[in-house]
Amino acid sequence: MGQSRQRGTFEERRKQAQERLKSQYGLHEVNIKDFIGQNGLPEDSNFLGYVVNIPHSDEYLADIQYDDGVLNKTISKIPDLAKLFDNVEDALGIKEAFSYPVDVCLMFEVDHQYLVLPIPLS
């Protein structure tokens, strides 16, 4: 039996990795509707996903590809082109690919504008 199989199924290993990231960064799950209400956002705010923001240049990760051991990142000034992640764990994993500080943020569409809120990480 392979070593990865001894650690459980793919879903079990993925869940373990998610829990490690949450523990590492001091994260806890929050209902998006509750978050919107608690932070004074308009009720019709639409949560789009998680994005990676480069705060010193106010740019966003637009794409990332691994080809033949080379990591290629595409960066955009336009939030509309930002790569959206469905879960925070994937965005946190990409954060490690940068050699400079980046923020993992929640992205909302509010009144036809984008609102990007950094997630405070411990």
SULWOZI-V944122 format. One record per backbone hydrogen bond with DSSP energy under -1.0 kcal/mol. NH is the residue of the N-H (numbers start at 1). CO is the residue of the C=O. E is the energy in kcal/mol with one decimal. If there is no record, write none. Layout:
nh->(NH NH)
co->(CO CO)
e->(E E)
This chain:
nh->(6 8 13 14 15 16 17 18 19 20 21 22 23 24 25 27 35 36 37 38 39 40 41 45 46 48 49 50 51 53 54 57 58 59 60 61 62 63 65 67 70 72 74 76 81 82 83 85 91 92 93 94 95 97 98 103 105 106 107 108 109 110 113 115 117 119 122)
co->(2 5 9 10 11 12 13 14 15 16 17 18 19 20 21 22 31 32 33 34 35 37 36 42 109 107 107 85 105 103 59 54 54 54 76 52 74 74 72 70 67 65 63 60 78 79 61 50 87 88 89 90 91 94 95 53 51 117 49 115 46 113 110 108 106 104 25)
e->(-1.4 -1.2 -2.6 -2.6 -2.4 -2.2 -2.2 -2.4 -2.4 -2.1 -2.2 -2.5 -2.3 -2.8 -2.2 -2.5 -2.5 -2.7 -2.0 -2.8 -1.6 -1.0 -2.1 -2.0 -2.4 -3.1 -1.2 -2.6 -2.2 -3.1 -3.4 -1.1 -1.3 -1.5 -3.1 -2.3 -3.5 -1.5 -2.5 -2.8 -2.3 -3.1 -2.8 -2.8 -1.8 -1.6 -3.2 -2.7 -1.3 -2.7 -2.1 -1.7 -1.6 -2.3 -1.5 -3.1 -3.0 -2.9 -2.8 -2.8 -2.5 -3.2 -1.3 -2.8 -2.6 -2.8 -1.8)
